[in-house]
Amino acid sequence: MSDLHYLTAAQIAQKIRDKEISCLEILELYFERIKKYNPSLNAIILMDESGAKSRAIDADKALSSGEVWGPLHGVPMTIKESFDVKGQPSTWGIPAYKDNMAKDDSLAVKRMKKAGVTLFGKTNVPFSLSDWQSFNELYGTTNNPWDLSLSPGGSSGGSAAALTSGMTGIETGSDIGASIRNPAHYCGVFGHKPTMGILPTNGHSLPGNNVPIDISVIGPLARGAEDLRIATLAMAGVTGKDTTGLTLKLPKTEKKNLNDFKVGVLLNDPNCIQDSELTDQLHSAINQLSNLGLNVNDKIKPVNDTKRSHLVYLMLLRAATSSRLTSEVINEHRERAIKSEPDDYSYKTIVDRAVTMSHREWLVWNNERELIRREWESFFEEYDLLLTPVAASTAFPHDQEGDRADRTIPINNGEESTVDQLFWAGLPSLVYLPASVAPVGFTQSGLPCGIQIIGPHMKDLTTIQFAKLIETHLGGFVPPKGYV
């Protein structure tokens, strides 16, 4: 059973259905690995061993009587700490919410359980889900399995680290600023940020927030592209009052091979200085795909003014995340915004203005977003997908000092602002587009990297299909050394 922990969720489910392993056996295998590896990684911060074992036993009994609960019957699963799981804390890494016990499962948990998973634990996050690292006062710091001195990403960093080290079968995270995508990239796994709204976020919110947050989505992380497809379809679908008259049917893709696709490529942009090692590896991966028949054009832009698009994203992003801030913090932002110079567009001033803008101001920015969305529509009239980096570099060293906006990351033997790489996050997020991340090998320094696959509205299954083609031709997930 030495290799079972690194199988994809789909492969585990198949072995369970074929009676090659029981639901309880695979669960206990993960428990053994958690005891061995989690102390140094701190990826899984909460476990319900007895409840999970009971669920696994029931799953085995059901299977023995010919009952299959769903495509992920018996697959062990962890989930990001911010999702409600009945009877467990949902803190978002915020000490003030340490006693916030969920009264019910989130809708994502319910739908994944309906798909058959055995949910057994929660994974770590940064404070308020607001960092590309994963550390907080309640649960401590999560490390990257490829190098414990590096961040696994955030805010779904615990999710990616648990998958990479073979301590869970599948994961679900959330994403407003690449919080699924950058951990997948830093750790060498797959992730999918869906078209906004198709995976309901019920049960993924702080107390008092009862409506979906702009830009924010939930989505799967996994060791295989097929897992992304299964989990996305499992969690997708209308809910609440919409069920009275609406249904969701994601369009299947007719494109099965690399030579069926025409893709645009954007690997550099003035908004974000890229590390050369990462860019070189992305170029190499795209060249390999091109040699295999992929139709590539690297002389394009999805929108005419990427600088303006990025500004619109930052304004709407920080307006959305302002719901997590206290009144005291909001007042501090307002005082600074009032004192700022009109032509000051530094990141901190943008945040000050964004979190305190009036509703009328928000409507103006939102209207501009719609115009940008139409540019994307025109782009996708000619191209099937856009390939971009996920971040400015591979995984960077832990840095917990001071304000996140003041921190830097090493780029090309220099230091660049860590928040600049929000540019790549914002390209699809601003306009609610789906984006999958697939591993595409390693840089010269030996760190994994992924590529972002952006698709048209509702074409989630197309971006995932392309991720599957990358997996087939370039190799997909590779386990890190030391986690046998």
C-alpha positions in Angstrom: 0.0 0.0 0.0 3.1 2.2 -0.1 1.9 4.3 -3.2 -1.8 4.5 -2.4 -1.4 7.9 -0.6 -0.3 9.6 -3.9 -3.1 8.3 -6.1 -5.6 10.8 -7.4 -9.0 10.8 -5.8 -10.5 9.2 -8.9 -8.0 6.4 -8.7 -8.6 5.8 -5.0 -12.4 5.7 -5.6 -11.8 3.1 -8.4 -9.7 0.9 -6.1 -12.4 1.1 -3.4 -15.1 0.1 -5.9 -12.9 -2.7 -7.2 -12.5 -3.9 -3.5 -8.7 -3.6 -3.8 -8.8 -1.5 -0.6 -11.5 -0.6 1.9 -12.7 2.9 2.8 -11.4 2.4 6.4 -8.0 1.1 5.2 -7.3 4.1 3.0 -8.4 6.4 5.8 -6.2 4.8 8.3 -3.3 5.0 5.8 -3.7 8.8 5.7 -3.9 8.9 9.5 -0.6 7.1 9.8 1.0 9.6 7.4 -0.4 12.6 9.2 1.2 11.3 12.5 4.5 11.0 10.7 4.6 14.2 8.5 2.1 16.7 9.8 4.2 17.8 12.9 6.8 19.4 10.6 4.3 20.7 8.0 1.4 21.8 10.2 -1.0 21.5 7.2 -3.9 19.7 8.9 -4.9 21.6 12.1 -8.1 19.8 13.1 -9.2 16.2 12.8 -12.3 14.1 13.6 -10.8 10.6 13.6 -13.8 8.9 15.3 -16.4 10.5 13.1 -14.4 9.8 10.0 -13.8 6.1 10.9 -17.6 5.7 11.5 -18.3 7.2 8.1 -15.7 5.0 6.5 -17.2 1.9 8.1 -20.6 2.9 6.9 -19.2 3.4 3.4 -17.7 -0.1 3.4 -21.0 -1.5 4.5 -22.9 0.4 1.8 -20.4 -0.9 -0.9 -20.7 -4.5 0.3 -24.5 -4.3 -0.3 -24.0 -2.8 -3.8 -24.6 0.8 -2.9 -22.2 3.5 -4.3 -22.7 6.9 -2.8 -21.1 8.8 -5.6 -18.0 9.2 -7.8 -15.8 9.7 -4.7 -17.2 6.9 -2.5 -14.9 6.5 0.4 -12.2 8.9 -0.6 -10.6 10.6 2.4 -10.9 14.4 2.3 -9.8 17.5 4.2 -11.2 20.9 3.7 -10.0 24.5 4.2 -10.6 25.7 7.8 -12.9 28.5 6.6 -15.6 26.1 5.5 -18.3 25.3 8.0 -18.3 21.7 9.3 -21.0 21.0 11.9 -19.7 21.1 15.4 -16.2 22.4 14.4 -14.7 25.9 14.6 -14.6 28.2 11.5 -12.2 30.9 12.5 -10.6 32.1 9.3 -7.5 32.2 11.4 -8.9 35.1 13.4 -8.5 34.7 17.2 -11.7 36.6 17.9 -13.6 33.7 16.2 -11.9 30.9 18.0 -15.2 29.8 19.6 -17.3 30.2 16.3 -18.7 26.6 16.1 -20.6 25.8 13.0 -24.2 24.7 13.5 -24.4 23.0 10.1 -22.2 21.8 7.2 -21.5 24.3 4.4 -23.2 23.5 1.1 -19.8 22.4 -0.4 -19.3 19.9 2.4 -22.8 18.5 2.0 -22.3 18.2 -1.8 -18.9 16.5 -1.4 -20.3 14.1 1.1 -23.1 13.4 -1.3 -20.3 12.6 -3.8 -19.1 10.0 -1.3 -16.1 11.5 0.5 -15.0 10.7 4.0 -14.3 14.2 5.5 -11.8 13.9 8.3 -10.1 17.2 9.0 -9.5 20.9 8.3 -6.4 22.6 6.8 -4.6 25.8 7.8 -5.2 29.3 6.5 -3.7 32.8 7.0 -5.4 35.4 9.2 -8.6 36.4 7.6 -7.6 34.4 4.5 -5.6 37.4 3.5 -2.1 36.3 2.6 -0.1 34.3 0.1 1.3 32.5 3.2 -0.6 30.4 5.7 0.0 31.3 9.3 -2.1 32.6 12.2 -2.0 33.0 16.0 -4.5 30.1 16.5 -2.9 27.4 14.5 0.6 28.5 13.7 2.6 28.3 10.4 2.2 25.8 7.5 5.3 24.8 5.6 5.9 23.8 2.0 6.7 20.1 1.6 9.3 20.9 -1.0 11.2 23.1 1.4 10.1 23.8 5.0 11.6 27.2 4.9 9.2 28.2 2.1 5.5 29.2 2.0 3.0 26.7 0.6 0.9 29.6 -0.5 -2.3 31.0 0.8 -4.9 31.3 1.6 -5.5 27.6 0.8 -1.9 26.8 1.8 -2.8 24.0 4.2 -4.9 22.4 1.5 -2.1 22.3 -1.0 0.6 21.1 1.5 -1.7 18.3 2.7 -2.2 17.1 -0.9 1.5 17.4 -1.9 2.7 15.4 1.1 0.1 12.6 0.6 -1.9 13.3 3.7 -5.3 13.6 2.1 -7.2 12.5 -1.0 -8.8 15.7 -2.2 -9.4 19.3 -1.0 -11.6 22.3 -1.4 -10.4 25.8 -1.0 -11.5 29.3 -1.8 -10.1 32.1 -4.1 -10.5 35.8 -4.4 -6.9 36.7 -5.0 -5.4 33.4 -6.3 -6.0 31.6 -2.9 -6.5 28.3 -4.8 -4.2 29.0 -7.6 -1.0 30.2 -5.9 -0.9 27.2 -3.4 -1.4 24.8 -6.3 1.5 26.5 -8.2 3.8 26.7 -5.2 3.2 23.0 -4.2 2.9 21.4 -7.6 -0.7 20.3 -7.5 -3.8 21.1 -9.5 -6.4 23.7 -8.7 -9.5 25.2 -10.2 -11.0 28.7 -9.7 -14.5 28.3 -11.2 -16.7 30.8 -13.0 -18.1 32.9 -10.2 -21.4 31.7 -8.9 -21.5 28.2 -10.2 -20.2 26.7 -6.9 -22.4 28.2 -4.2 -20.5 29.6 -1.2 -23.2 29.0 1.4 -21.4 28.2 4.7 -18.1 29.8 3.7 -18.4 33.2 5.4 -17.7 35.0 8.6 -20.6 35.4 11.1 -23.0 38.1 9.9 -22.1 37.8 6.3 -25.2 36.3 4.6 -24.6 37.1 0.9 -21.9 36.0 -1.5 -18.8 38.2 -1.6 -17.9 39.8 -5.0 -15.2 38.0 -6.8 -14.8 35.3 -4.2 -15.3 31.7 -5.2 -14.7 28.2 -3.9 -13.1 25.3 -5.8 -11.2 22.1 -5.7 -7.5 21.3 -5.3 -6.2 17.8 -6.2 -3.3 15.7 -7.5 -5.0 15.1 -10.8 -7.0 17.1 -13.3 -9.8 14.5 -13.5 -10.4 15.1 -9.7 -11.0 18.8 -10.5 -13.7 17.8 -13.0 -15.4 15.4 -10.6 -15.3 17.8 -7.6 -16.4 20.9 -9.6 -19.4 19.0 -10.9 -20.2 17.7 -7.5 -20.2 21.1 -5.9 -21.8 23.0 -8.8 -25.4 23.9 -9.1 -28.0 26.5 -8.2 -29.3 26.7 -4.6 -31.9 28.5 -2.6 -34.6 30.4 -4.3 -33.0 29.9 -7.7 -33.9 26.3 -7.7 -37.5 27.3 -8.3 -36.7 28.1 -12.0 -33.1 27.7 -12.7 -30.7 24.8 -13.4 -27.0 24.7 -14.2 -25.5 22.6 -17.0 -21.9 23.3 -17.7 -21.1 23.0 -21.4 -18.9 20.0 -22.2 -15.9 20.6 -24.3 -15.6 19.1 -27.8 -11.9 19.7 -27.8 -10.1 16.6 -26.8 -6.5 17.0 -28.2 -3.9 19.7 -28.1 -4.2 20.4 -31.8 -7.9 21.2 -31.2 -7.0 24.3 -29.2 -5.9 27.8 -30.2 -4.5 29.5 -27.2 -3.0 32.9 -26.5 0.0 33.2 -24.2 0.9 36.1 -21.9 4.0 35.4 -19.8 5.2 38.9 -19.1 3.5 42.2 -18.3 4.8 45.6 -16.9 2.4 45.3 -13.9 4.4 42.4 -12.4 8.1 41.7 -12.7 8.6 38.0 -13.3 11.4 35.8 -12.0 13.4 34.5 -15.0 13.7 30.9 -13.8 9.9 30.7 -13.6 9.4 32.4 -17.0 12.0 30.1 -18.6 10.2 27.0 -17.4 6.8 28.2 -18.5 8.3 29.0 -21.9 9.8 25.5 -22.1 6.5 23.9 -21.2 4.6 25.9 -23.8 7.2 25.0 -26.4 6.8 21.3 -25.6 3.0 21.6 -26.1 3.5 23.6 -29.3 5.7 20.9 -30.7 3.0 18.4 -29.9 0.5 20.4 -32.0 -0.9 23.2 -29.8 -1.7 26.3 -31.8 0.0 29.2 -29.9 0.1 32.9 -30.3 2.3 34.8 -27.8 1.7 38.3 -29.3 -1.6 39.0 -27.8 -3.4 40.7 -24.9 -6.8 39.9 -23.7 -7.5 43.6 -22.9 -6.0 46.7 -24.3 -5.0 48.3 -21.1 -3.8 45.8 -18.5 -2.7 48.5 -16.1 -6.2 49.9 -16.0 -7.7 46.4 -15.7 -5.4 45.7 -12.7 -6.5 49.0 -11.0 -10.1 48.1 -11.5 -9.5 44.7 -10.0 -7.7 46.1 -6.9 -10.4 48.6 -6.3 -13.2 46.0 -6.5 -11.1 43.3 -4.7 -10.4 45.5 -1.7 -14.0 46.8 -1.6 -15.1 43.1 -1.4 -12.6 42.2 1.3 -13.6 45.3 3.4 -16.4 43.2 4.8 -13.8 41.4 6.9 -12.6 44.6 8.5 -13.7 46.1 11.8 -15.2 49.6 12.0 -12.1 50.9 13.7 -9.9 49.7 10.9 -12.3 51.1 8.3 -12.1 54.5 10.0 -8.3 54.4 9.9 -8.4 53.7 6.1 -10.9 56.6 5.6 -8.6 59.1 7.4 -5.7 58.1 5.2 -7.8 58.2 2.0 -8.9 61.7 2.8 -5.4 62.9 3.3 -3.9 61.1 0.2 -2.9 63.0 -2.9 -5.3 62.6 -5.9 -2.6 61.2 -8.2 -1.3 58.7 -5.6 -2.0 55.2 -6.9 0.3 53.3 -4.6 -1.0 50.0 -3.4 -1.8 51.1 0.2 -3.6 54.2 -1.0 -5.6 52.1 -3.4 -6.7 50.0 -0.5 -7.6 53.0 1.6 -9.8 54.3 -1.1 -11.3 51.0 -2.1 -12.4 49.9 1.4 -14.1 53.3 2.1 -15.6 54.1 -1.3 -19.3 55.0 -1.6 -21.8 52.7 -3.3 -22.0 55.1 -6.2 -18.3 55.0 -6.6 -18.4 51.2 -6.6 -21.0 51.3 -9.3 -18.7 53.3 -11.5 -15.9 50.8 -11.1 -18.3 47.9 -11.6 -19.5 49.6 -14.9 -15.9 49.7 -16.0 -15.5 46.1 -15.2 -18.3 45.3 -17.6 -16.5 47.1 -20.4 -13.4 45.0 -19.6 -15.5 41.8 -19.6 -16.6 42.7 -23.2 -13.0 42.9 -24.2 -12.5 39.4 -22.9 -15.5 38.2 -24.9 -13.9 39.6 -28.0 -10.7 37.8 -27.2 -12.4 34.5 -26.8 -14.1 34.8 -30.1 -10.7 34.0 -31.6 -8.9 32.0 -28.9 -10.1 29.1 -26.8 -7.9 29.8 -23.8 -5.3 32.2 -22.4 -2.1 30.8 -20.7 -0.4 33.0 -18.1 1.8 32.6 -15.0 0.1 32.1 -11.6 2.5 34.2 -9.7 5.8 36.2 -10.0 8.0 33.4 -8.8 8.0 29.9 -7.3 7.4 29.5 -3.6 9.1 32.2 -1.5 10.6 32.2 2.1 8.4 32.6 5.1 8.1 36.3 6.1 5.7 37.2 8.9 7.1 40.6 9.7 5.0 43.8 9.5 2.3 44.6 7.0 1.8 42.2 4.1 1.9 45.2 1.6 5.4 46.1 2.9 6.9 42.7 2.4 9.0 41.7 -0.6 9.9 38.4 -2.4 13.1 37.6 -4.1 12.9 38.1 -7.9 16.0 37.8 -10.2 18.5 38.4 -7.3 16.5 41.5 -6.2 13.4 42.2 -4.1 9.9 43.0 -5.4 6.7 43.8 -3.7 4.7 40.7 -2.9 1.4 42.3 -3.8 2.5 43.0 -7.4 1.7 39.4 -8.3 -2.0 40.1 -7.6 -1.9 41.1 -11.3 -2.0 37.5 -12.5 -4.7 36.7 -9.9 -6.8 39.6 -11.1 -6.8 38.9 -14.8 -9.6 36.3 -14.7 -11.0 37.1 -11.2 -12.0 40.6 -12.1 -14.4 39.4 -14.8 -15.4 36.2 -13.0 -13.8 33.8 -15.5 -12.7 30.2 -14.8 -9.0 29.5 -14.4 -7.4 26.1 -13.8 -3.8 25.5 -12.6 -1.7 22.6 -13.8 1.9 21.6 -12.8 4.3 22.1 -15.7 7.6 20.9 -14.2 10.4 22.5 -12.2 12.6 25.5 -12.3 16.4 25.2 -12.3 16.2 25.6 -8.5 14.2 22.4 -8.3 10.9 24.0 -7.3 7.5 23.1 -8.9 5.6 25.6 -10.9 2.2 25.7 -12.5 0.5 27.5 -15.4 -2.8 29.4 -15.3 -5.3 28.3 -17.9 -8.0 31.0 -18.3 -11.2 30.2 -20.2 -14.4 31.8 -21.3 -17.4 32.3 -19.0 -18.9 28.9 -18.0 -16.2 27.0 -19.9 -14.8 25.4 -16.7 -14.8 21.9 -18.2 -12.7 23.3 -21.1 -9.9 24.7 -18.8 -9.9 21.5 -16.8 -9.7 19.4 -20.0 -6.7 21.4 -21.0 -5.2 20.8 -17.6 -5.7 17.1 -18.2 -3.9 17.3 -21.5 -1.0 19.0 -19.8 -1.0 16.2 -17.2 -0.9 13.6 -20.0 1.9 15.2 -22.0 4.0 16.9 -19.3 3.6 14.5 -16.4 1.4 16.3 -13.9 1.9 15.9 -10.1 5.3 14.7 -8.9 5.7 13.9 -5.2 8.4 15.7 -3.2 11.3 13.8 -1.8 11.1 12.8 1.8 7.4 11.9 1.9 7.6 8.2 0.9 
